[in-house]
Amino acid sequence: MRKFQQMSINRRAFLRKSAGAGAGLTLMVGLSACSRQETASGPQQLSDAVDSEPLEANAFVKIGTDNRVTVMIKHLEMGQGTYTGLATLVAEEMDADWEQIVSQSAPADAKRYANLQWGPVQGTGGSSAIPNSYMQLREAGAAARQMLVGAAAAAWEVAAGEIAVVKGRVSHAASGREASFGELAEAAVQQPLPQTVTLKDPKDFTLIGTKLSRKDIGKTDGTAVFTQDIQLPGMLTAVVAHPPRFGARLQRVDDSAARQVKGVVNVVTIPTGVAVLAETFWQAKKGRDALQLEWDESEAFNQSSEELIQQYRELAQQPGASAQKHGDVEQGFAAADKVIEASYEFPYLAHAAMEPLNCVVQIHADGAEVWNGCQLQTVDQAAVAGVLGIKPESVVIHTLLAGGSFGRRAGTNSDYVVEATEIAKAHAQPVPVKLVWTREDDTNAGYFRPLYVHHLKAGLDKQGNIVAWQHRIVGQSILTGSPFAGMVQNGIDLSSVEGAIHLPYKMDNFSVELHTVDINVPVLWWRSVGSTHTAYSTEAFIDELAAAAGRDPIAYRLDMLGDDARHRGVLELAAEKSGWKSPLPAGRVRGFALHKSFGTYVAQVAELSIADDQRYRVEKVTCAVDCGVAINPDVIRAQIEGGIGYGLSPALISETTLREGKVVEANFDRYQVIRIDHMPAIDVHIVNSAESPTGVGEPGTPVIAPAVANALFAASGKPRHKLPLGERV
């Protein structure tokens, strides 16, 4: 028996469309952004954001006469499994056969495909794809099923309640009649639009919670299409000479030699530098190498990382803007039996995605088309429109697969997309232009995870309990001046302090302060954003406090968690599965860390082999994750494993350093990332939960560095206050 939850649907929320006979008849069903949602920002905030004007429908499900069910995916697929996870939600409620499901990138249209956690913006980030789509896509699938059943019931003259749907087949047992979705598509179009939909009871799920084959499998057989694969008639490839220092301006260009290079078609000056357009990439690069350029560096950034760190250290000793405060911290310190302080330093980081930045732009008489792995469709549409002086809806974005991003393709000013548009505009010929950044362009020109310095101070009573906690953070703002500047409140960039302002531990006297530094180095969010540094400083410091109290690190945390069941749940599960209380062989040591980011709870135990004080190896990581309902456990494990691997690089060896305003690590010969032979064994355990699902693309990343650092601290008694940690076997 199909258990259900009745969901009310507004009639305007549906779109029915019958394609021409040549294209095959389709049924498209979707729900508006104002259908019932449980989002991080809350139902009221969502309705306030979208009720100001009528919304078009969101079309998510297309059933073809060929029996394929196409799910329109409004989020970028960049390796995190979006094409699989979101399609699962529709397939589950339709009772479709997984093999008939096809995932397709949705058009750029915020009225129909908004990220419901962000308001009227279409985009991917913050591990938000599953949380904001969970109810929306289940409703879309349930509505499509209901219309198919209604069509069958009318055709067979039986009650809808007597009809079953199993693995894409609609049947009536008593009469022995059955049909495929494709055979019913035409009749389903004629069905009345549902006023309510029936959702499954979770105990009746057959796809959600199971391992399903991925819908982006083309990455392994060569059929996947990335931006670099795009080839259009007459297309030119462009590379750009950027300033040698941030903030430098072009003073003079001699392009005579560049124009003599075979295949070079044009050289144009744009706001970000000088672009060379040619028939092929290598011709364009050779032309760029031949440019003679002079730059005005009078206002350019020319400091080194070490100079910045010293300035940040000094600021961290001074009071900053209050980001969070409760109790009386100064009184707590005055009453403390012991006061402990520590500073932590974090370098700039490159995103280092496997696919460097690229974008194809073609300007038409009535608008423009863009092809790229687009992470913020609404922002990019507006930015391109701004360059061309047209309306955003005149910009068509073809969202392709992306070879990683980690936040880099979600530029707050659409930097490389704007750059491609500026080149196409300056070329002034109606041909498509493909902008390609080399790896050196990608690392030299930015954007970076900001450099940070933290200073923490804690007061302990005679039993080692925390009676005062003060945390000061110094770094640049990512959000100021961006389309997301609303997240800067009272001078506090929430992306700078997230992961620090809400700790799970009981602390009666608590303060977090922020110093925002304004310097001319381009910065951007990086996988897990603020938690990349706040998880490390807080969890490494907790281990130092546990040591000062003479307590086991996990027991110390458990005493402070109180009734926080979900934090406690992942902590205890990771401890159990890692054998935390069991003895280790000589030369082995464990470290623990716990952190919640993007609504997902993660605990990790890192097991290291120790050669000496400087040489070690991360042998194994045991991870417990609570992300609510587990849509696809295999994708969850893959994302946690990938997040741990990504986080290990800056934990151990990755950093971007500046010397006299220039990036030192231009390519992977100097910007080191861990290789496969240094990847530890990873054991992921998913908490069985009925809570609303949360994302897993980012939460695995920030926990690994403090877990490793705490293992080294346990082995040597020396806390690690600076990343990367350095030498390893």
N, C-alpha and C positions, 0 to 999 in steps of 0.2 A: 504494500500500500504506500502511495506517495504522500509522505508527510509534507506539510507546507506552512509557509508564512505568507499571509495576504499582504500585498504591497499595492498601494494606490498609485495610479499613473494618470498624469494629466494628458488629455487628448492631444494637445499641441505637441506632445513629446514624441510623437511617432512620425516616421516618414515611410511612405510606401512608394516604391518606384518600380515601374515595369520598363525594362530596357528593350531596345529594338530586337526584332527576331534574330538578326544576325549575331547579336551579342549574347543571346540567350536570356530567357525571362528570369528575373531575379526578384526576390523579396528582401527588402531592406527594412530592418526594424531597429529602433534605438530609443534611448531615454534621454530626456533633457537633463541639463546640469542641475535643475531644481527638483529632480526626483529625490526621494529620501536618501540621504547619505549620512554615514557616520565618519566624520573627517577629523583630522587633528585640530582644525580651526573651529570646529563645532558647526552644527546645522544652522544656527541663527546667523553666524558670520557669513556662511556660504550664501544663504538666501538674500542677505543684505547686499552681497556683491553682485548677484545676478538678476534681482528682481527689478532693477532700475529700467530695464528695457526688455521687450519681448525677445525670447531666444529662439533660434532655429533648433531643429532636432539634431540629436547626435545619432548618426547611423553607424551601427556597429556590426550588424549581421547581414550577410548577403547569401542567399541560397540560389544557386544556379540550376538550370535544367540538367546540367551534367552531374548533379548531386553533390557538387562541392559546396561546402559551407565556408565562406570567407569571413574571417573576423578582422575588422578594421582596428589596427593597433595605433593608439594615439601617442604612444611613447616610443622614443628612440630605442632600437635594439643595438646595444654596443657591447654585447657579450654577457649581459647579466641575466638573460633568459626571458626577456619581456614577451617575445613572440610566443613563447611556450606557456608561461604563467597566465597571461591574460586570456589566451585562447582557451585554456583549460576551464576558466570560469564560464564562458559561453557554452562550451561543449558539455559541461556537467549539467547545466540546467536544460539544455536541449535534448539530452540523452543521445547525443550524436556519437557516431563512430569516430574515434580519434584520427583514423586514417583519412577521413573525408575533410578534416579541418585544414584550412589554409590560412596563414597569417599574412596580412598585407598592411603596409604602412598607411595610415590615414592621411588625408590632405591637411595642410596647415590651415586651420580654421578654428579659432578659439571659441566662436559661438557654439560650435558643435562638439569640439574635442578639448575643452578646457581641462586642465589639471584641477580637480575639485578641491584640492588642499591649498591651491594658490589663488583662487578667484578666477577672473576671466583671462587666464593666461594658459596657453598650451605649451607644455614643456616637460622635461624629464630631469629629475634630480632629487636629492634628499631621500632616496629610497622610497619614493612616493607612489610608484606605479601600481603596485598591488593594493596598498591601503586605500587609494582614492578610487580605484576601479572595482573593488571587490563586489560591492552591492550593485553598482551600475551595470557591470557586464553580466552578472548573474541575472538581473532583471531583464536585460536585453535578450539573453538566451531563453529565459522562461517565456517571454512574450512571443518569441519566434515559435517555440514549441506549441504554445497555446493556439496560435493561428494555424499551424499545420494540423493539429488535432481537430480544430474546428472545421477545417476544409475536408478532412477525411470523414468526420461525422456527418457533414452535410451530403457528401457524395455517396456515402454508404447507407444513409438514412438510419443511423444508430445514435445512441447517446454518447456524448463526448467522454463521459465517465467510464464507458466500456472499452475505450481505446487505450492501447499501450504503446509506448515508444521505447525501443531498446536498440542501442547501437545504430541509430540512424534509420531504423525501420519502424514504420507506423502500422499497427495491426489491430484487427478485431477478431478475437478468438472464436466467438460464436459463429461468425459467418465465414471465417477462414480468409478474409480479405487482408491484404497488406500492400503497402506502397513505400517507395523511397521518398526522401525529402524532395528530391528533384522532380519527381512525378506529381507532387502535390503543390509545387511552388506557385503555379498559375492560379489554382483555386484558392490558395492561401492569401494571395494578394487581395482577393475579393472579400475576405473575412472582415467582420467588424473589428475595429481597433479595441483591444482589451482595455477595460477600465481598471482591472486589478490583475496581478500576476501571481502565480503560485510558485513559491520557492521551496526547494527540497529541505527537509530536515537534515542537518549535517550527518546524522548517522546513516543516511541513505546515499551518501556520496559514493560514486563508483570511480571517479577520475581524480577529484581533489583528494590529495593525500597519498597519491600513488606516483610511481616513477613512470613517466611518459617520455617517448622520444621527442627530441627537441625540434622545433619548427624553424630553426635557423641552421639546419644541418648543411645547407649549401656552403658553409664556411669550410667544410671538410672535403667536399668533392669538387670545389672550384667553380660552382655555379653561382655563388653569392656575388652580389654586385656592390662594390664599394665606390667611393668617389673616383678613385684612381682608374677604375674600370670604364668610366664614362667616356665614350668616343662619339662626338657629334660632327656632322658635316661642316667643314671649314673651321673647326675648332683650333684655337691657338693656346699654347701653354705659356704661362707667365711665372717668372720668379722675381723677387723683389730684393733690392739692396736696402737694408734697414740701417738706421743710424748706429754707429759703433758704441754709443752710450745713450742711455735713456734720457730723453729730453733734448738731444742734439737736433739741429735743424739743417736742412740742405742749404748750402751756400752757393755751390757751383757744380755743374755737371758737364762733362765732356763725353758725349756718347758716340763720337765719330768712329772709334775702333769697334765698339759694340755693334754698330749698324753694319759693319763690314763682315761680321761673322755669318757664315752660311746658315740660312734658315731664319735669321732674325728678321722680323717683320716691322717691329716698331719699338720705340723706347719712350715711355711716358713718365712724367713726374706726377706723383700722387701725394696726399698729405703724410703718408707714412714712409715715403722714400722714393726710389726710382724703380720702375718695373720694366723688364725686358720681355717682350712677347715674341715667340718664335713658333716654328712648326712642331718642334719637339722639346721635351724637357731639357735634354742635354745641350741643345742649341741655345736655349734660353739661359741656362746656367753659364755656358761659355761666354755668351754675350754679357751677362752680368759681371763676370770676372774681368771683362775688358773695359768696364766703365771706369772713368777717372772722376772721382768725387771729392769734394771738399765740404766739410761740415762745420757749422758754427756750434761750438760746444760751450759757449759762455754760460748757458743756463743748464747744462747737462749735469746729471748726477755723476759724481766722481769719487764717492766714498767706497771704502772696503767693508766687507762683512764684519771684520773685527772692530772697526770704528763704530759701526752701528750697535754691535753687541755691548760695547763699553758704554755708549750713550743709554742704551736700554737698561743696563745694570743700574746706572745712577737713577734713572726714572723709577725703577722698581723699588727703590728705597724710600720713595716719596708717596704720599697719599694720592690716589687717583679718583676718577669718577666712580661713584658707587653703582655697581651692577646688581648686587644682591646683598641684603643685610638683615639680620635679625638678632635680637639679644644685644648685649653690651660687650663687645670684643675686648675693649680696654680693661674693663672690670674683670673679665675672664682671665686675661693675662696677669693682672695684678694678683689674682687669687691662685694662680697656677703654682704647682710645686716645681715644675720644670718647663722651660720654654725651648723649643727646637726650631731652627730656621734652615731653609735650603733654597738655593736658586737653581733654576733649570733653563737650559738654552737649546733653542731649536733653529736650525738653519732654514734658508730658503730651500724649496723643493720644486723640481720640474715635474710635470705630469708624466712625461716619458711614455706616452701611449705608443703602441706598436705602429699605428698609422699616423704619420705626421699630418699636420693640418693641410687641408686642401678643400677646394670649392669650385664649382662650375657655375658661371653666370652668363645668361644670354638676355640682352635687352631687346625688347620688341617695341614697336610703335605704340602699343597700348598697355605696356607693362614690362614685366621681367620674369624670368624663370631661374630658379636656383636649384642645383643638385648638390647635396652634401649630407653627411651624417649629422643632421640638425638636432641639437639638444633643446633649444629654446625657439620653437617656431614663431611664436608671437613676437618675441623680441627681435629676432632676425628679420621678420617681415617688416616691422616698423623701421628698422635700421636701413634696410635696402631701399625702402620707400623714401626715407629721408634723404638719401643720397641722390635719388633720381627725381625727387619732387613729385611723386605720385602717391596714390592712396595705398595703404598696406594690402587691401584686398586685391590689388592689381599685381601683387607679387605672389607667384606660384612657387611653392617649395616642394621639391621631390625629396622626401626624407629617405636616405639610403642607410644601409648598415654602416656602422662605424667600428673601426678596429681599435676599440678602447676609447676612453675619453677621460674618466676620473675627474670630471668637472671642466676640463679644458675647452670642450666644445660648447659649454654653457657660458660663454663670455658675456659679461654684463653690458658690454658695449659692442658686441658682435664684431670684434676687431678684424678677424681674418675674412669674414663674410663681407664686411664693409670694404675691406681692402680689395677683394675680388671685384666688387661692384664698381669701385672707383677706377680700377684698371679698365674694365669693360666700357665704362663711360668715357674715359679719357681716350681710348682707342678710337671711339666714334665710328666704328664699323659694325654692321649688324651680324656679328659672328659670335659664337660662344667662346668664352675665355675660361680656361682652367688654371686657377692659381695653385701652385704647389710650393709648400715650404719644405726645405731640406731638414734633416735632423738638427743641423746647426742653427738654422733659422728658428726651429721650434724651441731650442734651449737658450739661445742668445737673446731672442726678442721677447721672452716672457710668454705667458704670464706665470707667476710662481705662487706656491703656498707661502704666505708671509713668514718672515723671520720673527721669532718671539723670544722674549725672556720672561720667566715667571719667578716670583719670589713668594714662598710660602712660609708661614709662621704659625706654630701651634703651641698651645699651652696644655700641659697634662697635669692631672691631679696625682695624688700619691698612688692610686691604683692604675695609673696609666691611661685613664679615660680622657678624652679630648674635652677640655672646658673652654677653649677658644681657638678659632680658626680664621686666619687672615690670608687672603690669596690676592696677589697683585700681578696683573698681566700687562705686558707692553708689546705692542705690535701695530701694524697698519690695518686700516679698515678696508674690507673687501666691498662693502655694500654702499658706502657713501658715494653719492652722485650717480648711482646705478638705478635701473628700473625697480630694484628691490630695496630702495633707500628707506621704505617704510619699516624695515627691520632694524633701523637705527633709531633707538628710542632714548631720548634725553642724553644724546651723545654716546650711547652705548651701542656698538655694533654687536648684535646678538650672535653673529657667527664667530666673534672673537672670544666669547665667554661661554658658549654652549658647552655642556659637559662639565662645567665648573660651578655654575650657579645653582644647580639642583643635584646635590650628592645624596646617595641613599642612606648615608650614615647619620645617626643622631648627633647633632651638635647644637647646643643651646645658644652659643655665641658665635656668629658666623658672618663673615664679610668677604665679598669679592669686589675688587676694584680694577679699573681699566685705564691705561694710558694709551690713547690712540695717536700714533705718530704719522705725520703727513710728509712723505718723501716721494721722490719721483722714480719709484720702482714699481712696475705693473704687477699687481697681485690678483689672485683669484682663488675661489674655493678649490679644494683638493680632496680627494676621496675621504670622506667622513669629516671634512671641514674643521670646525673648532675642536672636535674631539681628537684630531691628530696630535694635538699638544696638551689639551686639558686632561685627557685620560692618563697620559704619561705622568704629568706633574702630580696629579692627585693620587694616583695609585702607587707611584714610586714613593711618595711622601708617606702614605699610609704604612708602607712596609718599614720605613725608617721609624715611625712612631711605634709600631708594634715591637720593633727591636728594642727601642728605648724602654718600653713597658715590660720587656721580657716575655712577650706573648708570641704564640704561633700566629703567623699572618692571617690564616683563614679563621681561626678561632677569634682573633681580634676583630675581624670584620663581622663575623656572625653576631657578636655581642652588640654591635652598633646598628645592625639592620632592623632589629625589633620585629615588627609584624609585616615587613615588606616581603610578601610571599614569593614574588617573581624573581627579585634579586637573590633571595635566599635559595630559591629553587635551582637556578643555574649554578650558583656557588656550590651547593651541596652535590649536584650532579657532576660537575667538573672535578670536584675533589674525590668523589667516589670512583669515577671512571679512570682517573689518573693514578689511583692508588696513593693519594697524598700522604696517608698515615703509614704506608708501608715503607720499609727501609730500601735504600737504593744501593747499587754496587758502588765500590770506590770510584771516585772520579766523576760521579754523576750528581746532579743537583736539580731541584725544581724551583720554579717561581710562579707566582699567581697574580692575576689581575682581573678586575671586575668592572664593567662599564655598560651603561645604557646609552644608546644613541639612536635617533630616528625611531624611537618607540620600541626598539628591540634590545633585549637583555642578553649580554654575552659574558661568559666567564671562561678564562683560559689558564691552563697550566702548561708552562714551557719546561721541558726537560732538556738539560744541557749536559754535554760531556766537557770536562774541564782539563785542559792540558797544563796550563799554568795561569798566572794572573792575567795574561794578555790573550791567550789563545784558547778558544772554546768553539763548540759547535752546537747548534740547536738541532737536537736529534728527533724530538717528538713534541707535538702540541696536541693537547686534549682540550676540546672546546665544547661547551654547552651553550645552546642558543634557545631562547624563547622568543619566537616571532609570531605568536598567536597561531591561528589555523595554518598548518603547513600545506600550501597549495601543491607544491611538487618537491618532495624531500630531496630528490636528486639534484635539482637546481639549487636548493638551499645549501646543500653540502658543497656544491661546486663554487657557489659564491663565497661561502665562508672560507673555503680552502684558498680561493683566489685572493680574498681580502687579506688573509694571513700572509700569503706570499708577497702581496703588494706592500703590506706594512713592514715586513721583515727587511726590505731594502733600505728604507730610511732608518730603521732601527739599527742596522749593522753598518751600512756603507754609503748610502746615497746622501748627497748634499749638493746644493748649488751655492757657490761662494762668489762674491764680488771682489774684484781687485781694481781699485781706482775706477770704479763704475762699470767695469766690464766683467762679463761672466767668464769664469775660469773653465768650467766643465761644459765644453761645446758639444761633445758627442759621448757615446757609450764607452769610449776608451778612458774617459775621466769621470763622467757621471755614471758611477758603478751601480748596477742592480744585481741582485742575487741570480746566480745561474741554477739550472735544474739540479746540478749535483750538490747544491747546498740547501735544497728544499727539504724540510723535515717531513717525517711521517705525520699525518694529521688525522686525528680521530674526532669526528663531529657527532655530537649527540643532540637531537632535537627534542625539546620538551613537548609532550603531548598537551595541546591547549585548545580550548574552545573560544579563546579571546579573538577579537577581530584581528586579522592578519596585519603585520607590519613588514617593512622592507628588510632585505638582507644584503643589498649590494654594497653597503658601506660599513655596517656595524662590526664586521669581523676584523677590520683593519686597525682601529686604534688600540686594541687590547693587547696585541702581541708584543709591542715594544716594551711596555712596563712589565709584562710577564717575564720577558727575557732579562731585563734589567734587574728585576727582583731576584731572579735566579743567581745572577752574578753577585748581587749584594749578599745573598745567603752564603755563597761560596767563599767570598773574600772579606766580608764585613765592610766593604767600601761601596758606598752608594754611588750610582751613576747619575750625574747631573747634567749631562750633555749628550745630545744626539748628533751624528751617529755614534754608536758605542765603540766602534773601531775594530781592532784586530779580531779575527776568528780563524779557526783552523780551516 
